[in-house]
């Protein structure tokens, strides 16, 4: 089904008894693969609908072939989820919230290597510098796309600075306290969108697949990803964004501390910065780029005005 030596190999297997499986390798280190498959197995044990890894005869969740770990999964037969209507968004967000909630109760075996959550202060600062560096490098460029980006960079740099200011105060008490990882962080899927949710044939239950980017991080990472995919071709919609957040918090209430971090993370211009860093803008027209950037600006304004400005948080002032 997929054969890319730089990313993954996926093979669909059908036995003589018509049993179906997916054999998969991400060409990762054994430690990273162990973390992924152990996560998937524990989520299944907790009752979450996830494509289950099939153990070997020796009880291992992966096997090594030519230096790379391979995993056998149950085959999920069904239809891919849709993402065209608020109800579609709400259904995936409910599943996401359940996953995040369950993940905070997982206890990994001692031999599983768990990656530490990211240093958000360092991440934000590096990404802010990426935007500034791009502006310096392209200050004399006069292409239509470069002109559009240059018009928006001052706004996003200002937003990034406000997010950094809020993060410094909010994270000081627990960001580097590993004992509080499970209260401040949850596991996030990392690439949660409708293509990675399958409605099982026969039961109609939504099932999550493809956990290769799973890690401990803020819930905002999955929320930003799904909302970005939902609004991929349409303008930002404040009511739909608020609906998403209310749906999420009804199913996975956040403490005030975590909620503050989540909204700071949503304020930060991650998607705009990634567009510059990955040079995604070079593959699209000026018209599309302008719409995408405008959508990100509207999202940032919505988050700022409806959470920070009204709540009297650290980031006072006008945008």
N, C-alpha and C positions, 0 to 999 in steps of 0.2 A: 504493500500500500504506500510505503514511503521508503526511499533509500537515499539518504543524504549523509555522507560520511562526516559532515561538519555539524550535524544536529541530531539526527535520529534514524533508526531503522525500525519499521513497523511491518510485520508480516501477519496476515490472517491465515490461521490454520484451521482446517476442517478434517476431523478424523473419519475413519471408516464408519463409525457409529453416528456420524453427523453431529458430533459435538464441535463447537466452535470456540476458538481462543484467539487472543492477540499476543504475539511475541514481540517484545519491544526492547530496544536498547537506545539509550540517550548518549552513549559513549562518555559517561561520567566516571568519576572516581568511585571505587566501591563504597567509601564512607558516605558520599552524597547519595548514592543509589539506595543504600541501606536506610538512610533517613527517610527518603521518599516512600519506599515500600512499607517501612514500619508505620509511617503515618497513615498510609492508605489502609493497612490491615487494622490498625486500632480504630480508625473512623468507622470501618465496617462493623467492628465489634460493638461500637457505641450506637449502632443503628442508623448511621448516615448512609444514604444511597450513593455508593462509590464503586467504580470498577475494581473488583477485588483481585489482588495478586494471588496466584496459585503457587503454593509451596512446592519445593522439590521433594523427592522421596526422603531426603534427609532433613526436611523441615526448614530448609533455607528459602528465603524469599527472592533470591536472585542466584544466577549461576554465571560463572566467568568463562568467556570464550574469546580467545586471542586477546586477552588482557582487558576486555570490556565486559561489564555486567549486563546480563540479559534478564528480563522478567517476563513470565507468562501471566497473562491476565484473562479473566473471563471475558467473553465477547458480549458487548452490550448491543442487542438488536433493538432498533426502534427509530424514532424520528428525532431529528435535531430540533432543539427549542427555537422558538421564534422571538424576535425582538423588534416588533413594529408598533406595539400598543402599550400604554401604561400598565395594563394587566400582565403583559409578558415581562416587563421590567420588574413589577412587583413580585411575580412568582420566583424569578431568579434571585431577587434580593432576599426573599424569605428563606430560601435554601441557603444562601450565603450566610445569613445571620445565624441559622441553626448550626452550620459548619463552624463559624467563628466561636459560637458559644460552647459547643462540644469540645473544640480544640483546647480550650483553657483548662480542661480537666484531664488532659492526656498526661500520662507519666511514662516517659521513655525508658527502656532498659539501659543499664549503665554503659553497655558497649556501643550504644548509638551516639554518634557524634552530632551534636546540635549546634548549628551555626548561631553565633550571637546576633541579636538584632542590630540593624545598622546604626552607625553613629549619625543621627539625623543632623546635628549641627554641622558636622564635616560635609555631609552630603549636600545640604542646602547651600553652604558657602561655595563648594566646588561648582554647583550648578549656577549659582549667581555669577561666578567668575566666567563660566562658559558664555553666558549672554553678553557680558561686558567685552570679552575677547572677540566674539563674533562681530560686535559693533565696531571695534577698533579695526578689525581686519577688512571689513566691508564698507568703511566710512566713505570711500570714494567711488564705490560701485553705483551704477545708475540703472541696473536692470529693474524691471517692474516688480519682481518678487522681492528683491533686496530693498527697494524703496518702501514696500509695504511693511516688511519686517522692521526696518529702521524706525518707522513711525510708531510701532508698538513697543519696542524694546524699553524705552524709558518707563512706560507704565509697568511692565512686568518686572523690571529691576526694582522699582519702588515697592511693588507687592512683595517681592522676594525679601527685601529689607525688613518690611513689616512682619513677615512670617518669621524671619530670623530673630527679631526682637522678641516676639511672643514666645518662640521656642526656647530662647535662653532662660526666660523666667519660668515657663511651664515645666521644663524638663530637668531643672536643676536638682530637684529633690529625689528623682528616681531613675533618670535616664541611664545612669551607669550602675545601678544597683541590680545585679543579676538575680538577687533573691526575689525581686518584684516583677520579673519578666512575665510571669503567668497572670499577673493582675493588670499589667499595662499593655501587654501585647496579646495577640491571638495568632494562630496560624492563618496565613492568607494563601489563597490559591496561586495568585501571581499572574494568572492569565484567564480569569473567570469571565467568560462571555457566552453567548447563546450557542456557539459552535462546540463548546465544551460541556454542554448539558444535553443529555439524551433522554427522551421519554421512552421508557422500556415498553417494548411490544407486549401486549397482554395485560400488564398491570397499569401502564400509563404513569408510573412513578418517575419523576425527574432524577437522573443519575449524573453525578459529576465525574468527568474523566480528565486525563492529562494533568497530573500534579507535578510536572517536572520543575516548576518554579515555586513550589510550596516552601514557605519559610515563616519565621516569626516576624511580624511587622504590625503596623497599625491597620485596622479595618478599612481605613480610607483608601488603601492601595487597591483593594478589590472594588470598592464603591466607585472610585474614579475610573477604573477600567471599564466597568459595565456601563456607566453613564456615558462615557466617551463613545462606546460602540453604539449605544442607543441613539445618541444624537449625531451620529457620524455624518449624516447628510442633511440635517435640519438645524435651524437656529436654536440657541439655548432657550430653555423654557423654565422659568423660575418655579412655577407650580409643580412641574414634573420633578424637578430637583428636590423640592421640599417634600413632595409625596414619597420619593425614594428614601429620604432620610427618616421620615416618620415611620414608614413601613419597616425599615431596618431596626429602629430603636424600639418598636413595639415587640419585635421578635428577639432582640438582643440588647437590652438596656445597657447603656454605657455609664460608667461613673463620671462625675463632673471633670475629673482630671483627664481621663482618657478621651472624653468628648472634646475637651479643649484641644488636645493634641490632634485629634482627628480633623477638626475644622482648620487648625493651623496648616495641616498637611494638605487639605483641600484648597486652601488659599494659595499655597505656593504654586508657581507656574510650571509644574513638572512636565506637562504635555508640550507646552511651548518650548521649553528648554530642550526636551528630547528631540523635537523637530529640527532644532538647530544642530545639536550634537550628532544626530544620526544623518543629517543632511536630507531629511525626508522631503523638504520643500523643493528640492531639485527635481523630484519626480512628478510634481503636480503643477497645474496651471496657476497663474496669479489669482484668478477669480476664486478657485477652490481654497487656496492658501489664505486669502483674505477672509473668507467665510469661517474657516477653521480657527483662525486667530481671534476673530471677533467673538466666536462662541466661547473661547477660553477667557477672554476679557470679561464677558458678561457673567460667566460663572464666578470669576474672582470677585467681581463687584457684588454679586448676590451673596456670596459667603461673607464678605466683609460687612456689608450693610445689615444683613439679617442675623449675624451672630456676634461679630466683634463690636461693631459700632453701637448697636442697640443694647448689647449686654454690658457695655462699659468695661471691656477687657483692656488689656495692655496696649492695644494698637489704636489709640485714639487718633483723631485727625481726619483730614479729607484725602481722598485718592486723587 
